[in-house]
């Protein structure tokens, strides 16, 4: 993700949204900017550290978990669009944790 602040370059151009790389205010502005991401969902738990975000969700049924997470990710996608932020898909991962039985049911399906 990159943090951005809107400034107007020229009269006829659309606003350019950026914080200069290496600026002292950059990290603080980013934290202020991103802090309300935790308000986007009651189903997800967010852990924020600097510019890294971990999202947690649990459910006893894998099918329901997939539906919930996909619906919540749609909401997050809209939040990113509103705040003009982008997600680095190349740096995005997911992990499923569960019992041995749970793992076997995933592998066999």
MIDREN-793652 format. One record per atom (N, C-alpha, C): residue in three letters; chain; atom name; x, y, z. Coordinates in pm, 1 decimal, padded with zeros to 6 digits. Layout:
! residues N
NODE:residuo:cadena:atomo:xx:yy:zz
NODE:ALA:A:CA:X:Y:Z
...
END
This chain:
! residues 109
NODE:residuo:cadena:atomo:xx:yy:zz
NODE:UNK:A:N:00084.1:-00116.5:00000.0
NODE:UNK:A:CA:00000.0:00000.0:00000.0
NODE:UNK:A:C:00089.1:00123.4:00000.0
NODE:UNK:A:N:00041.2:00229.1:-00056.5
NODE:UNK:A:CA:00114.5:00353.8:-00052.1
NODE:UNK:A:C:00023.8:00462.5:00001.5
NODE:UNK:A:N:00081.0:00551.5:00081.0
NODE:UNK:A:CA:00000.9:00659.7:00137.1
NODE:UNK:A:C:00004.5:00778.2:00042.7
NODE:UNK:A:N:-00103.9:00853.4:00041.2
NODE:UNK:A:CA:-00114.9:00962.2:-00053.7
NODE:UNK:A:C:-00187.7:01080.1:00007.5
NODE:UNK:A:N:-00151.8:01198.6:-00033.9
NODE:UNK:A:CA:-00222.3:01321.2:00003.3
NODE:UNK:A:C:-00247.3:01396.9:-00126.1
NODE:UNK:A:N:-00363.1:01457.0:-00138.1
NODE:UNK:A:CA:-00398.4:01522.2:-00263.5
NODE:UNK:A:C:-00342.7:01663.5:-00271.3
NODE:UNK:A:N:-00280.8:01690.7:-00382.5
NODE:UNK:A:CA:-00235.5:01826.4:-00416.0
NODE:UNK:A:C:-00271.9:01850.1:-00561.6
NODE:UNK:A:N:-00286.6:01974.1:-00601.3
NODE:UNK:A:CA:-00322.4:02003.7:-00738.5
NODE:UNK:A:C:-00197.8:02052.8:-00812.4
NODE:UNK:A:N:-00162.0:01983.5:-00920.4
NODE:UNK:A:CA:-00042.0:02019.2:-00995.8
NODE:UNK:A:C:-00063.7:02143.0:-01081.2
NODE:UNK:A:N:-00162.0:02139.6:-01166.3
NODE:UNK:A:CA:-00191.9:02249.8:-01256.9
NODE:UNK:A:C:-00342.3:02268.3:-01262.4
NODE:UNK:A:N:-00383.1:02380.9:-01312.3
NODE:UNK:A:CA:-00525.5:02413.0:-01316.4
NODE:UNK:A:C:-00604.1:02311.1:-01396.5
NODE:UNK:A:N:-00551.6:02264.2:-01508.2
NODE:UNK:A:CA:-00625.8:02174.3:-01596.4
NODE:UNK:A:C:-00603.0:02026.6:-01567.6
NODE:UNK:A:N:-00522.0:01994.0:-01469.9
NODE:UNK:A:CA:-00493.3:01854.1:-01440.8
NODE:UNK:A:C:-00571.0:01807.2:-01317.8
NODE:UNK:A:N:-00597.2:01678.8:-01316.3
NODE:UNK:A:CA:-00662.3:01618.4:-01199.6
NODE:UNK:A:C:-00565.4:01622.1:-01081.6
NODE:UNK:A:N:-00618.2:01621.2:-00960.0
NODE:UNK:A:CA:-00528.7:01623.5:-00844.2
NODE:UNK:A:C:-00437.3:01501.9:-00842.1
NODE:UNK:A:N:-00315.4:01523.3:-00800.0
NODE:UNK:A:CA:-00216.9:01416.1:-00785.1
NODE:UNK:A:C:-00210.5:01383.5:-00636.2
NODE:UNK:A:N:-00220.7:01257.8:-00601.3
NODE:UNK:A:CA:-00225.9:01219.0:-00459.9
NODE:UNK:A:C:-00099.7:01145.1:-00421.2
NODE:UNK:A:N:-00013.5:01211.0:-00344.8
NODE:UNK:A:CA:00112.6:01148.6:-00304.2
NODE:UNK:A:C:00170.4:01214.8:-00179.3
NODE:UNK:A:N:00249.0:01136.5:-00107.6
NODE:UNK:A:CA:00337.3:01188.0:-00003.6
NODE:UNK:A:C:00477.0:01155.1:-00052.4
NODE:UNK:A:N:00566.3:01252.6:-00055.9
NODE:UNK:A:CA:00701.8:01225.0:-00105.5
NODE:UNK:A:C:00769.0:01112.9:-00027.4
NODE:UNK:A:N:00835.9:01021.5:-00099.9
NODE:UNK:A:CA:00908.5:00912.4:-00037.4
NODE:UNK:A:C:01013.9:00970.3:00056.4
NODE:UNK:A:N:01028.5:00912.0:00172.6
NODE:UNK:A:CA:01131.4:00954.4:00267.0
NODE:UNK:A:C:01092.7:01075.0:00350.2
NODE:UNK:A:N:00973.3:01127.1:00332.2
NODE:UNK:A:CA:00934.0:01244.0:00411.3
NODE:UNK:A:C:00912.0:01203.3:00556.7
NODE:UNK:A:N:00934.1:01295.3:00647.2
NODE:UNK:A:CA:00918.3:01269.2:00789.6
NODE:UNK:A:C:00771.9:01244.7:00823.3
NODE:UNK:A:N:00682.7:01316.0:00756.7
NODE:UNK:A:CA:00540.1:01302.1:00784.7
NODE:UNK:A:C:00477.5:01178.4:00720.5
NODE:UNK:A:N:00540.0:01122.8:00618.9
NODE:UNK:A:CA:00482.6:01011.0:00544.3
NODE:UNK:A:C:00427.4:00898.4:00630.6
NODE:UNK:A:N:00510.1:00838.0:00718.1
NODE:UNK:A:CA:00460.4:00727.4:00800.4
NODE:UNK:A:C:00345.9:00767.9:00893.2
NODE:UNK:A:N:00353.7:00886.3:00952.2
NODE:UNK:A:CA:00246.9:00931.7:01042.1
NODE:UNK:A:C:00117.0:00955.7:00965.7
NODE:UNK:A:N:00128.2:01018.2:00850.0
NODE:UNK:A:CA:00008.4:01041.8:00768.9
NODE:UNK:A:C:-00053.7:00910.4:00724.1
NODE:UNK:A:N:00030.7:00815.0:00689.0
NODE:UNK:A:CA:-00020.3:00684.9:00647.4
NODE:UNK:A:C:-00097.0:00618.7:00761.8
NODE:UNK:A:N:-00041.8:00621.8:00882.6
NODE:UNK:A:CA:-00108.7:00560.2:00997.1
NODE:UNK:A:C:-00242.4:00626.6:01026.5
NODE:UNK:A:N:-00246.9:00758.8:01017.7
NODE:UNK:A:CA:-00373.4:00829.8:01037.5
NODE:UNK:A:C:-00472.5:00788.6:00929.4
NODE:UNK:A:N:-00422.2:00777.5:00810.0
NODE:UNK:A:CA:-00504.4:00744.6:00693.6
NODE:UNK:A:C:-00562.6:00603.8:00702.0
NODE:UNK:A:N:-00481.6:00508.1:00747.5
NODE:UNK:A:CA:-00520.3:00367.7:00742.4
NODE:UNK:A:C:-00592.3:00320.5:00868.2
NODE:UNK:A:N:-00582.7:00395.0:00978.6
NODE:UNK:A:CA:-00635.3:00348.1:01106.8
NODE:UNK:A:C:-00782.8:00311.4:01104.4
NODE:UNK:A:N:-00863.9:00372.5:01020.5
NODE:UNK:A:CA:-01006.5:00339.2:01022.4
NODE:UNK:A:C:-01041.2:00215.6:00940.0
NODE:UNK:A:N:-00942.3:00146.8:00886.1
NODE:UNK:A:CA:-00969.8:00021.0:00814.9
NODE:UNK:A:C:-01035.3:-00079.7:00909.9
NODE:UNK:A:N:-01002.9:-00070.1:01038.1
NODE:UNK:A:CA:-01060.2:-00164.7:01134.2
NODE:UNK:A:C:-01211.2:-00146.4:01149.8
NODE:UNK:A:N:-01264.2:-00033.6:01107.1
NODE:UNK:A:CA:-01408.0:-00008.0:01117.0
NODE:UNK:A:C:-01486.7:-00060.2:00997.5
NODE:UNK:A:N:-01419.7:-00120.8:00901.2
NODE:UNK:A:CA:-01488.2:-00166.6:00780.5
NODE:UNK:A:C:-01563.2:-00297.6:00800.9
NODE:UNK:A:N:-01528.7:-00372.0:00904.7
NODE:UNK:A:CA:-01589.1:-00504.2:00921.1
NODE:UNK:A:C:-01602.8:-00542.6:01067.9
NODE:UNK:A:N:-01716.2:-00604.0:01099.5
NODE:UNK:A:CA:-01734.7:-00662.4:01232.2
NODE:UNK:A:C:-01695.5:-00809.8:01232.2
NODE:UNK:A:N:-01677.8:-00867.1:01113.9
NODE:UNK:A:CA:-01646.8:-01009.7:01101.3
NODE:UNK:A:C:-01495.7:-01037.8:01100.2
NODE:UNK:A:N:-01417.1:-00939.0:01060.0
NODE:UNK:A:CA:-01273.0:-00957.0:01048.7
NODE:UNK:A:C:-01202.1:-00890.4:01165.4
NODE:UNK:A:N:-01089.4:-00947.3:01206.0
NODE:UNK:A:CA:-01004.5:-00884.7:01307.4
NODE:UNK:A:C:-00879.9:-00835.4:01235.5
NODE:UNK:A:N:-00845.1:-00709.7:01258.7
NODE:UNK:A:CA:-00731.3:-00647.7:01192.5
NODE:UNK:A:C:-00617.2:-00629.3:01292.1
NODE:UNK:A:N:-00496.8:-00661.1:01247.3
NODE:UNK:A:CA:-00376.4:-00633.0:01323.9
NODE:UNK:A:C:-00290.8:-00542.8:01235.0
NODE:UNK:A:N:-00268.0:-00420.3:01281.3
NODE:UNK:A:CA:-00192.0:-00322.3:01204.1
NODE:UNK:A:C:-00055.1:-00303.1:01268.1
NODE:UNK:A:N:00048.5:-00306.9:01186.3
NODE:UNK:A:CA:00184.0:-00277.0:01232.0
NODE:UNK:A:C:00255.2:-00204.6:01119.8
NODE:UNK:A:N:00288.1:-00078.0:01143.2
NODE:UNK:A:CA:00350.1:00007.4:01041.1
NODE:UNK:A:C:00264.7:00000.8:00915.0
NODE:UNK:A:N:00320.9:-00042.3:00802.9
NODE:UNK:A:CA:00241.6:-00048.7:00679.3
NODE:UNK:A:C:00197.7:-00191.7:00646.9
NODE:UNK:A:N:00206.2:-00282.6:00745.4
NODE:UNK:A:CA:00159.6:-00419.7:00727.7
NODE:UNK:A:C:00025.9:-00437.3:00797.5
NODE:UNK:A:N:-00063.4:-00509.1:00733.1
NODE:UNK:A:CA:-00193.8:-00538.0:00790.8
NODE:UNK:A:C:-00219.2:-00687.6:00785.0
NODE:UNK:A:N:-00257.0:-00744.7:00897.9
NODE:UNK:A:CA:-00297.1:-00884.5:00903.9
NODE:UNK:A:C:-00446.2:-00887.4:00931.2
NODE:UNK:A:N:-00517.2:-00969.5:00855.2
NODE:UNK:A:CA:-00662.0:-00982.3:00870.9
NODE:UNK:A:C:-00691.7:-01125.9:00912.2
NODE:UNK:A:N:-00766.4:-01141.2:01020.5
NODE:UNK:A:CA:-00800.3:-01273.2:01071.4
NODE:UNK:A:C:-00951.0:-01294.3:01067.1
NODE:UNK:A:N:-00990.2:-01418.1:01037.0
NODE:UNK:A:CA:-01131.1:-01454.8:01038.9
NODE:UNK:A:C:-01138.8:-01603.5:01070.5
NODE:UNK:A:N:-01236.0:-01641.1:01153.1
NODE:UNK:A:CA:-01249.1:-01783.3:01185.0
NODE:UNK:A:C:-01395.0:-01825.6:01174.9
NODE:UNK:A:N:-01413.0:-01953.1:01146.4
NODE:UNK:A:CA:-01546.5:-02011.7:01139.2
NODE:UNK:A:C:-01530.0:-02162.4:01144.9
NODE:UNK:A:N:-01628.1:-02233.6:01198.1
NODE:UNK:A:CA:-01619.0:-02378.3:01209.4
NODE:UNK:A:C:-01648.1:-02449.5:01077.4
NODE:UNK:A:N:-01707.5:-02378.5:00980.7
NODE:UNK:A:CA:-01741.8:-02438.3:00851.6
NODE:UNK:A:C:-01663.5:-02368.8:00741.1
NODE:UNK:A:N:-01584.8:-02445.2:00666.9
NODE:UNK:A:CA:-01499.4:-02386.9:00563.1
NODE:UNK:A:C:-01580.0:-02315.5:00455.6
NODE:UNK:A:N:-01689.9:-02373.6:00412.0
NODE:UNK:A:CA:-01772.3:-02311.2:00308.6
NODE:UNK:A:C:-01825.2:-02175.4:00352.9
NODE:UNK:A:N:-01872.4:-02169.2:00477.8
NODE:UNK:A:CA:-01921.2:-02042.4:00532.0
NODE:UNK:A:C:-01807.2:-01941.9:00546.5
NODE:UNK:A:N:-01690.2:-01991.5:00589.0
NODE:UNK:A:CA:-01574.0:-01904.6:00603.5
NODE:UNK:A:C:-01538.4:-01839.4:00470.4
NODE:UNK:A:N:-01536.2:-01917.6:00363.8
NODE:UNK:A:CA:-01503.9:-01865.1:00230.7
NODE:UNK:A:C:-01604.4:-01756.9:00190.6
NODE:UNK:A:N:-01733.7:-01783.0:00213.0
NODE:UNK:A:CA:-01836.9:-01684.8:00177.8
NODE:UNK:A:C:-01820.2:-01555.7:00257.9
NODE:UNK:A:N:-01796.0:-01569.2:00388.1
NODE:UNK:A:CA:-01779.3:-01451.6:00474.1
NODE:UNK:A:C:-01658.1:-01371.0:00431.8
NODE:UNK:A:N:-01545.6:-01438.3:00413.4
NODE:UNK:A:CA:-01422.1:-01367.8:00377.9
NODE:UNK:A:C:-01435.6:-01299.0:00242.2
NODE:UNK:A:N:-01494.6:-01366.3:00145.7
NODE:UNK:A:CA:-01513.0:-01303.6:00014.1
NODE:UNK:A:C:-01602.6:-01180.6:00021.5
NODE:UNK:A:N:-01710.4:-01188.9:00099.6
NODE:UNK:A:CA:-01799.8:-01073.5:00114.6
NODE:UNK:A:C:-01727.6:-00957.9:00184.5
NODE:UNK:A:N:-01650.4:-00989.5:00286.1
NODE:UNK:A:CA:-01577.2:-00885.0:00359.1
NODE:UNK:A:C:-01465.3:-00825.8:00273.7
NODE:UNK:A:N:-01402.8:-00907.3:00189.6
NODE:UNK:A:CA:-01299.0:-00855.7:00099.9
NODE:UNK:A:C:-01358.3:-00760.9:-00004.3
NODE:UNK:A:N:-01481.4:-00785.1:-00046.2
NODE:UNK:A:CA:-01549.6:-00690.9:-00136.6
NODE:UNK:A:C:-01566.5:-00554.9:-00069.0
NODE:UNK:A:N:-01606.0:-00557.6:00058.1
NODE:UNK:A:CA:-01620.6:-00433.1:00133.9
NODE:UNK:A:C:-01486.0:-00363.5:00145.7
NODE:UNK:A:N:-01381.4:-00439.7:00174.7
NODE:UNK:A:CA:-01246.7:-00382.3:00182.7
NODE:UNK:A:C:-01202.0:-00323.7:00049.7
NODE:UNK:A:N:-01235.2:-00391.3:-00058.2
NODE:UNK:A:CA:-01201.1:-00341.7:-00191.8
NODE:UNK:A:C:-01263.6:-00203.9:-00214.4
NODE:UNK:A:N:-01388.2:-00188.6:-00174.1
NODE:UNK:A:CA:-01454.9:-00058.4:-00186.4
NODE:UNK:A:C:-01387.4:00046.4:-00098.7
NODE:UNK:A:N:-01346.0:00007.2:00021.9
NODE:UNK:A:CA:-01276.2:00099.3:00112.3
NODE:UNK:A:C:-01146.3:00146.9:00047.9
NODE:UNK:A:N:-01070.7:00053.2:-00011.7
NODE:UNK:A:CA:-00946.5:00089.6:-00080.2
NODE:UNK:A:C:-00973.6:00189.0:-00192.4
NODE:UNK:A:N:-01079.2:00166.5:-00268.3
NODE:UNK:A:CA:-01112.5:00256.3:-00380.1
NODE:UNK:A:C:-01147.7:00395.1:-00329.9
NODE:UNK:A:N:-01227.0:00403.4:-00223.5
NODE:UNK:A:CA:-01266.3:00533.6:-00168.5
NODE:UNK:A:C:-01143.6:00612.6:-00122.8
NODE:UNK:A:N:-01048.9:00545.8:-00058.7
NODE:UNK:A:CA:-00930.7:00612.4:-00005.9
NODE:UNK:A:C:-00813.9:00616.5:-00105.8
NODE:UNK:A:N:-00841.3:00573.9:-00229.0
NODE:UNK:A:CA:-00740.5:00576.4:-00335.5
NODE:UNK:A:C:-00613.2:00501.5:-00296.6
NODE:UNK:A:N:-00632.1:00386.8:-00233.9
NODE:UNK:A:CA:-00520.4:00300.8:-00196.7
NODE:UNK:A:C:-00520.2:00177.8:-00285.4
NODE:UNK:A:N:-00405.3:00118.6:-00300.8
NODE:UNK:A:CA:-00396.0:-00004.1:-00378.9
NODE:UNK:A:C:-00336.6:-00114.1:-00291.4
NODE:UNK:A:N:-00370.3:-00235.6:-00322.9
NODE:UNK:A:CA:-00322.1:-00351.3:-00250.7
NODE:UNK:A:C:-00216.2:-00419.8:-00334.4
NODE:UNK:A:N:-00103.4:-00449.6:-00275.4
NODE:UNK:A:CA:00002.9:-00520.6:-00346.7
NODE:UNK:A:C:-00029.5:-00669.2:-00347.3
NODE:UNK:A:N:-00091.1:-00715.1:-00456.0
NODE:UNK:A:CA:-00134.0:-00854.7:-00465.9
NODE:UNK:A:C:-00013.5:-00949.3:-00457.3
NODE:UNK:A:N:00099.2:-00907.8:-00510.9
NODE:UNK:A:CA:00218.9:-00992.2:-00507.6
NODE:UNK:A:C:00267.5:-01016.1:-00364.0
NODE:UNK:A:N:00234.6:-00925.8:-00272.0
NODE:UNK:A:CA:00276.8:-00938.7:-00132.4
NODE:UNK:A:C:00164.3:-00989.1:-00042.9
NODE:UNK:A:N:00053.5:-01030.0:-00102.8
NODE:UNK:A:CA:-00063.7:-01073.2:-00026.2
NODE:UNK:A:C:-00070.3:-01224.9:-00022.6
NODE:UNK:A:N:-00088.9:-01280.1:00096.5
NODE:UNK:A:CA:-00096.6:-01425.3:00115.9
NODE:UNK:A:C:-00213.9:-01458.2:00206.8
NODE:UNK:A:N:-00256.3:-01584.2:00203.3
NODE:UNK:A:CA:-00355.4:-01631.0:00298.6
NODE:UNK:A:C:-00310.1:-01764.9:00354.2
NODE:UNK:A:N:-00363.3:-01798.3:00471.2
NODE:UNK:A:CA:-00326.4:-01922.5:00536.1
NODE:UNK:A:C:-00450.5:-01979.0:00604.4
NODE:UNK:A:N:-00474.0:-02107.7:00586.7
NODE:UNK:A:CA:-00582.6:-02177.0:00655.7
NODE:UNK:A:C:-00523.2:-02258.9:00769.1
NODE:UNK:A:N:-00578.7:-02243.7:00887.8
NODE:UNK:A:CA:-00533.4:-02320.0:01003.5
NODE:UNK:A:C:-00650.0:-02402.1:01055.3
NODE:UNK:A:N:-00622.2:-02522.6:01097.9
NODE:UNK:A:CA:-00728.0:-02605.0:01152.8
NODE:UNK:A:C:-00673.6:-02738.1:01201.3
NODE:UNK:A:N:-00764.5:-02823.3:01242.5
NODE:UNK:A:CA:-00728.0:-02956.1:01292.4
NODE:UNK:A:C:-00681.8:-03045.3:01177.8
NODE:UNK:A:N:-00629.2:-03162.1:01211.3
NODE:UNK:A:CA:-00586.8:-03257.8:01108.8
NODE:UNK:A:C:-00706.8:-03300.1:01023.9
NODE:UNK:A:N:-00822.1:-03319.7:01087.7
NODE:UNK:A:CA:-00944.3:-03355.7:01014.9
NODE:UNK:A:C:-00981.0:-03244.7:00916.2
NODE:UNK:A:N:-00974.6:-03121.1:00962.9
NODE:UNK:A:CA:-01006.6:-03005.6:00879.4
NODE:UNK:A:C:-00913.6:-03001.0:00757.8
NODE:UNK:A:N:-00784.6:-03021.5:00779.8
NODE:UNK:A:CA:-00686.3:-03020.1:00669.9
NODE:UNK:A:C:-00714.6:-03131.1:00570.1
NODE:UNK:A:N:-00751.3:-03249.2:00618.0
NODE:UNK:A:CA:-00779.7:-03361.9:00528.8
NODE:UNK:A:C:-00902.3:-03335.1:00442.6
NODE:UNK:A:N:-01003.3:-03268.9:00497.5
NODE:UNK:A:CA:-01122.5:-03238.6:00418.7
NODE:UNK:A:C:-01093.2:-03136.1:00310.2
NODE:UNK:A:N:-00999.7:-03045.8:00335.0
NODE:UNK:A:CA:-00961.2:-02946.6:00233.8
NODE:UNK:A:C:-00884.1:-03015.1:00121.6
NODE:UNK:A:N:-00790.6:-03100.6:00156.9
NODE:UNK:A:CA:-00706.6:-03168.1:00057.5
NODE:UNK:A:C:-00790.6:-03260.9:-00029.5
NODE:UNK:A:N:-00887.9:-03329.2:00028.9
NODE:UNK:A:CA:-00967.5:-03424.8:-00046.7
NODE:UNK:A:C:-01073.3:-03359.7:-00134.2
NODE:UNK:A:N:-01102.3:-03231.4:-00113.4
NODE:UNK:A:CA:-01205.6:-03166.2:-00196.9
NODE:UNK:A:C:-01148.5:-03089.9:-00311.5
END
